[in-house]
Amino acid sequence: MSSHSHDMTRIRSLIMVITELVGDLSKLTRPFLIMDDPRNYEPFELGQKMIDQGNGRERKEIIKTLTSILEQAVFVAVALEVNYNGCIINKWILNHDRYPMEESKGTGAVKYTSILKRKHTSMEEKQPRPCPQYEHWEHGDLYDFNCFRCSDRFENEKTGDEGEKDFISQLEDVIETFNYAMMTPCPWEIFKDTMFLPLTNLGEKFAKDRDWGDVYKPRNLLLALIAEVGELAENVQWKNDIRSPLSLQERMSIAEELADVSIYCLRIFRLYGKGESWNPFYEHLHESDESDSAE
């Protein structure tokens, strides 16, 4: 597939905005994080704690900043002509392949890091396609609708551990929603309940199945987000042309890092949310909502 030009000035600018917003997020969350806290926080626990302690306004700023990061990520995807929701789904398929549940289970921080390094090295040596089920490029949209065929992809994996089967079922539900909710690409679909809630639940399930609670603490998630933004920027740091050709592989690489940034944002959203039916985008739009007035 031949490369064609993209507006690198805009793409770099958007990524720089993301780095700035992540810096803001660090400043906002730091006063409310206990750095040596041994607890494994449950979903929505930090957000509710801030509300209970009278810090609802500060919590709202955290939510607003996280929402803005996702918004900018959507703009990057559009500039790359990459389907934003599809690249997140594709990343979860890659994560499922890279970190088998039993092999990755119960890891401490050091072992967890070594597994990540070993898995990434192994995947790089094999040079896999970003998604085994991606088969077409009909409309020029990378990760187009109906490119994920979950029945063939996962049918043979629904054996063994119940937790693994549950994760695969959740992933299939997200894929089906992505494939059939709309027949034209819509990057803002992530802010609808049908996509946002299943994607946040997916991240929670993935970490719990592997007993990663000892490393998936608020501070570490924030540091991981910072690291992923750096990797996202690394893909474009030396491209100085106003319009620069990007190969298919380069677009896929940026899309994967964009998905990592988004997935960590969704994980942090889980900590500062309000409950299972909560959606940050609509909270951000409706500042005078009754549920907010209670804060």
N, C-alpha and C positions, 0 to 999 in steps of 0.2 A: 504494500500500500504506500503510495508516494505521500510525502509530506506536503503541507501547504501552509501559508503564512498565517500567523496569529499576532494580535496586538500585544506585544510583550511589554510595552510601556504600561498598558492598563493592567495586565496580569501581575507584573511586579508591584505596581502601586497597590493593588488589592491585597497581595500577600503582605506588604508592609503594613497595611491597615490592620490585618489580622495579628501581626506581631505586636502592634501597639495595643490592640484590645486585650491580648493575652497578658501584656504587662499590667494593664489596668485591672484585669481580673485578679492577678497576683496581689496587687495592693489592696483590693477590696476584701479578699478572703483571708489574708494573712492575720488580721487581728482576731479572727474567729477560729483559727486553727491552733490546736495544741500540738506542737511539733513532736513530742515524744508520747503522744496519746496511744496507749496499747489497744484501744477499742476497735472493733470492726463495726463501722456505722451501717445501720440499716437504711434502705432507700427513704428519702424525704426527711430523715432524722435531723440533719443539720438545719434545713429550712424551717422546720417546725420549732426547733430549739431557738433559733433567732427570733421567730415570731413571738414565742412565749416570753423571751427576755426583753421584748420591746425593741428589737432591732429589725422590724419588718421593712423599714425604708432601706436599710443597708442590704438586706436580702434582695429587695426589688432591684437594686442597682447591680447586684451580682447576676440576677436573672436577665436583666436588660443587656448586660455586657456579653453573656453567653449567647443570647439570641442574636446579637449583632455579629458575633464571630460566625455563626451559622449562616447569617445573611450574606456576609462577605464571601464565605466559602461557596455559596450558591452562585454568586457573581463570577468567581473564578471558573467554576465549572461551565457556566454559560460562555465565557470568553474562550474557553478551550474547546467548546462544542462537545462537552462530555456530559452525559446524563448523570446528574448529581446523586439522585437516589440509587441509581443502578451501581455507581461506583462504591457506595457504602455496602450494598448487598454483596457485591463482588468481593469486597474486603472480608466480609464475614465468612464467605465460602473459603477464601484463602486462609483465614485464621483457623477455621475448622480443620483444614487439611494440615496446617503447619503445627498445631498444638493438639495432638490427640489427647483426649481427656485423661486416660489412664496414665499415659507417659508423662503428662504435665501436672498431675494431681499432687496437691499437698506440698507445693514447693515453697521454700523460704526465699528471701530476697536474693541471696547469692546464687542458689540453684536455679531460681526463676530466670535470672539474667543469663546464666550459662545456657539454659534451654533456648531462650530467645536467640542467642548468638548462633548456637548450633543449628537451630531450625532454619534461620535465615541463610546461613552458609550453605546448608543442604539444598534449599530451594534455589539459591543463586547458581549452584553447580548444575542443577537440572534445567535451569532456564525455562521454567514453565510458562505457558500462556496464562494471562491474568485470570481467565475463567475457562475451564474445559468446555463449558456449554455455550460460550459465545460463538456464534456461527455466521453472523451477517452484519452488514454495514449499509443497509438499504437507504437510510435517510441521512447518512453522515453523522449519526448520533452514536457515540461510543456507549456501550451498555444500553442498547435500545430496549424498548418493551418487548416482552416475549423472548428475550435472548437467554433467559435462565429456564431450563427445563428440569424442574425439581423432581418429577416422577422418576426419570431415568437417573438423575444425578444421585439421589439419596436412597432409593428403594432398597438397595443391598446393605445399607448401613443401619437400617432399623432393626438391628439385633443387638443383643448384649445389654449393656447398662441402661436402666430406665431413664436416668438423667440425660444420657446422650440421645436417646430416642425423643425425649421431650424437646431438647434443643433443636433437633432436626425438624420436628413437627412445627415448632415456632418459626424456624427459618423458612420452611415451606409456606407457612401462612403469609409471611412478609413478601415472599417471592410472588405468590398468587395475587396478593393485593397490588404489588408493583406491576405485574403483567396485565391485569385486567381492570384495574380501577379506571384507567384512562388509556386511550389508544394513541394519544399524542404526548410527547415528552413534556413534563411539567415539573421543573426543579423545585417549585414551592410546595410540592406534594408532601415534603417532609414535615411541614408545619400542620398538616391535618392529622387528626387523631388516629386515622387508620394507618398512618405510617409512623408518626412520632412515638406513640405509646408502644407499639410492637418492637420498634428498634431499641428503645430504652430498656424494655423488658429482656430483649435478646442479650444485651450486654451484661445485664445483671445475672442472667442465667448462665452465660458462658463462664463468668468469673466464679460463681458459686459452685458450679460443677467441678471446677479444678481446685477448690479450696484456696483461692488466691486472696482471701480477705485480709491476710496478714500483711500483704504488700499493696493491696488496692485501697489504701487510705487516702483521705482528701489531699494531704500534702503530696503524696506520691503521684496521684492522678494529675495534679496541677503541674508537677515537674515533668511528667510524661507528656502532657499537652505542650509544654514549652519545647521539649525535645523534638516533638513531631513537627511543630511549626518551623523549627530550624531545618529539619529535613525537607520540608516543603519548599523553603526558600532556597535550599541548596540546588534544587532542580533548575532554577532560573537565574542564579546569581551572576553568571558570566555571559548571559545573553543580552547584549547591549543594543542590538538593532531595534528600531521602532517596530518593524514588522519582521518577525523571525520565523523561519520554517521549523515546525516541530514534527518529528517523525511519529508514527503510531506508537512506538515503544516509549518515546519521551512523554507523550500524552498519557499513556497508561501509568507511567511512573509518577507523574504529577497527580493523577487521579487517585492512585493508591495512597499517597501521602495526604491528600485532601481528605480521603476517607478516614485515615487515622486521626487527623485533627478533629473531624466531626464526631467520631466514635467516642473520643475522650471527652468532648464537650457534652455529649449525651450522657456519659457516665457521671459527670459532675452535676448535670441537671438533676439526675436522680437523687442526689444528696440534698439539694436545695429546693426541691419541689414541694408540693402540698399534699399529694395523694395520687392514687392510681389513675384517676381520670383527668389529672392536671395537664395543661398544655401551656408552656411558657410564652409562646407567641401570642396567644389570645389574651393572656394576662398582661403582656406588654402593650397590646393595642388598647385594652380597656382599663385604663388606670383607675377609674372610679368604680370598678366592679365591687359589689357588696362584700365579696370574700376578702378583698384587699382592705376594705375599710376597717375590718376587724383587727388588722395589724396595727 
